[in-house]
């Protein structure tokens, strides 16, 4: 396995990790900003108020995107397993 192959595998792994984490992080940030705006408008200064909606939004996102995420991980795993060198060659 050459150095280019290793860098290619690392690049693919980083891209898959980014693809899978980005929707969850984006939803968390969006819900956090909406809750922060709500707190600023109503002058509620409870820091725990944003926790429950964020958790619910992240779990809902995982529920909706879970099959797609699993499919992406399976494709990456299959790709990595097919790149394994065959013994005896």
C-alpha positions as a Python dict, from the first residue, in 0.01 Angstrom:
ca = {
    (1, 'X'): (0, 0, 0),
    (2, 'X'): (151, 325, -110),
    (3, 'X'): (148, 659, 64),
    (4, 'X'): (-108, 788, -187),
    (5, 'X'): (-342, 502, -94),
    (6, 'X'): (-315, 586, 274),
    (7, 'X'): (-388, 952, 210),
    (8, 'X'): (-684, 855, -8),
    (9, 'X'): (-826, 636, 268),
    (10, 'X'): (-778, 911, 525),
    (11, 'X'): (-943, 1164, 296),
    (12, 'X'): (-1241, 934, 238),
    (13, 'X'): (-1273, 869, 611),
    (14, 'X'): (-1269, 1241, 689),
    (15, 'X'): (-1528, 1313, 421),
    (16, 'X'): (-1761, 1042, 549),
    (17, 'X'): (-1722, 1170, 907),
    (18, 'X'): (-1798, 1523, 790),
    (19, 'X'): (-2099, 1412, 586),
    (20, 'X'): (-2244, 1220, 879),
    (21, 'X'): (-2185, 1480, 1149),
    (22, 'X'): (-2276, 1794, 957),
    (23, 'X'): (-2658, 1753, 953),
    (24, 'X'): (-2670, 1679, 1326),
    (25, 'X'): (-2442, 1969, 1415),
    (26, 'X'): (-2629, 2206, 1184),
    (27, 'X'): (-2965, 2120, 1341),
    (28, 'X'): (-2817, 2166, 1689),
    (29, 'X'): (-2680, 2508, 1597),
    (30, 'X'): (-3002, 2620, 1428),
    (31, 'X'): (-3216, 2514, 1725),
    (32, 'X'): (-2968, 2680, 1963),
    (33, 'X'): (-2985, 3009, 1774),
    (34, 'X'): (-3366, 3001, 1763),
    (35, 'X'): (-3384, 2933, 2136),
    (36, 'X'): (-3129, 3208, 2204),
    (37, 'X'): (-3333, 3457, 2004),
    (38, 'X'): (-3644, 3349, 2195),
    (39, 'X'): (-3461, 3397, 2525),
    (40, 'X'): (-3337, 3739, 2418),
    (41, 'X'): (-3684, 3850, 2315),
    (42, 'X'): (-3856, 3723, 2629),
    (43, 'X'): (-3560, 3806, 2859),
    (44, 'X'): (-3560, 3455, 3003),
    (45, 'X'): (-3206, 3385, 3126),
    (46, 'X'): (-3236, 3014, 3200),
    (47, 'X'): (-2940, 2835, 3044),
    (48, 'X'): (-3104, 2493, 3067),
    (49, 'X'): (-3396, 2603, 2848),
    (50, 'X'): (-3208, 2533, 2525),
    (51, 'X'): (-3092, 2187, 2629),
    (52, 'X'): (-3417, 1992, 2589),
    (53, 'X'): (-3511, 2130, 2244),
    (54, 'X'): (-3158, 2067, 2119),
    (55, 'X'): (-3164, 1708, 2243),
    (56, 'X'): (-3505, 1648, 2088),
    (57, 'X'): (-3395, 1802, 1758),
    (58, 'X'): (-3078, 1592, 1747),
    (59, 'X'): (-3268, 1271, 1822),
    (60, 'X'): (-3531, 1358, 1560),
    (61, 'X'): (-3254, 1421, 1307),
    (62, 'X'): (-3093, 1089, 1395),
    (63, 'X'): (-3430, 918, 1356),
    (64, 'X'): (-3492, 1074, 1016),
    (65, 'X'): (-3139, 1046, 878),
    (66, 'X'): (-3039, 724, 1055),
    (67, 'X'): (-3100, 492, 758),
    (68, 'X'): (-2908, 722, 523),
    (69, 'X'): (-2622, 749, 771),
    (70, 'X'): (-2609, 372, 812),
    (71, 'X'): (-2605, 330, 434),
    (72, 'X'): (-2315, 575, 402),
    (73, 'X'): (-2119, 390, 671),
    (74, 'X'): (-2188, 57, 504),
    (75, 'X'): (-2068, 188, 168),
    (76, 'X'): (-1750, 318, 328),
    (77, 'X'): (-1689, -11, 509),
    (78, 'X'): (-1744, -211, 189),
    (79, 'X'): (-1509, 20, 1),
    (80, 'X'): (-1241, -22, 268),
    (81, 'X'): (-1283, -400, 280),
    (82, 'X'): (-1253, -432, -97),
    (83, 'X'): (-925, -236, -84),
    (84, 'X'): (-766, -491, 151),
    (85, 'X'): (-477, -675, -11),
    (86, 'X'): (-545, -1039, -90),
    (87, 'X'): (-319, -1284, 95),
    (88, 'X'): (-70, -1463, -127),
    (89, 'X'): (-57, -1206, -404),
}
